Amino acid sequence: MVAVALFTGSSAALQASKLQVVTELSPPHQTLVDGEVAGYSTRLVQAVLQQAGLAADIKLYPWARAYRMALQQPDTLIYNIARSAERESLFHWIGPVAAYQLGFVRLAHRQDIVLHTLADAQQYSIAVQRHDIAETFLTAHGFGQPGQLVLAADITESWQLLLNGKVDLIIDDPNALSAMATHFSIKPEHVTFAFAIAPLQQQTYLAASKATSSEIVAALQQAHREVAATALYRQVMRSEFD
């Protein structure tokens, strides 16, 4: 009877918890459809929340703001966030909800941009999102000259800078190019994936702020393990999009 009472109390506490989920606009994983946040990773996050018996509002923000909210506010989840040594102690890590192979993207007509190595990109201007793993990586690898890295609020601003000719390169996943082209009403052939950055091939996560209760974190981690056994999860993690 004691165990039943504890379990019932725990379930009630979880149901009463009010979570917020923050992310950025980043098709095809995070999109906005009829005013609602959608996309492939969003479907996984929603499945995890449902499996855990938790309710939450998912909101889109510029990445730097979403990241700051997840750092500072309790009961806050964030996705898709890269897991790194620098970030390891800053969040509770729930589980992967996407897989990326990031690299440089250029306009198709810019055939003068030829990249064989990471160092080849140092002569060009590159838009990256503030507080994004790409900014951290490039800065650590010598991309620190004035004007070399142009900081953007989110991936859509980086794309806008590229399309407007304000920068030479951006960083994105080749599987995202078609969705981003649709978002900007351009043909996919307008852009080219120019060079894969091997260290930026990684899974990205759903994570919780450090001030999120251990009970909620445990429920989400268990729910993620269950969702990870589904066909939907395998489809998203293999980038097998409709």
HELIX and SHEET records of a PDB file:
HELIX    1   1 VAL A    2  ALA A   16  1                                  15    
HELIX    2   2 TYR A   40  ALA A   52  1                                  13    
HELIX    3   3 TRP A   63  GLN A   72  1                                  10    
HELIX    4   4 GLU A   88  LEU A   90  5                                   3    
HELIX    5   5 LEU A  118  GLN A  123  5                                   6    
HELIX    6   6 ILE A  133  ALA A  140  1                                   8    
HELIX    7   7 ILE A  155  LEU A  163  1                                   9    
HELIX    8   8 PRO A  174  ALA A  176  5                                   3    
HELIX    9   9 LEU A  177  HIS A  183  1                                   7    
HELIX   10  10 PRO A  188  HIS A  190  5                                   3    
HELIX   11  11 SER A  214  VAL A  227  1                                  14    
HELIX   12  12 ALA A  231  MET A  237  1                                   7    
SHEET    1   A 8 ALA A  56  LEU A  60  0                                        
SHEET    2   A 8 LEU A  19  THR A  23  1                                        
SHEET    3   A 8 THR A  76  ALA A  82  1                                        
SHEET    4   A 8 VAL A 191  SER A 209 -1                                        
SHEET    5   A 8 PHE A  91  LEU A 107 -1                                        
SHEET    6   A 8 LEU A 169  ASP A 172 -1                                        
SHEET    7   A 8 ILE A 126  GLN A 129  1                                        
SHEET    8   A 8 LEU A 149  ALA A 152  1                                        
SHEET    1   B 2 THR A  31  VAL A  33  0                                        
SHEET    2   B 2 GLU A  36  ALA A  38 -1                                        
END                                                                             
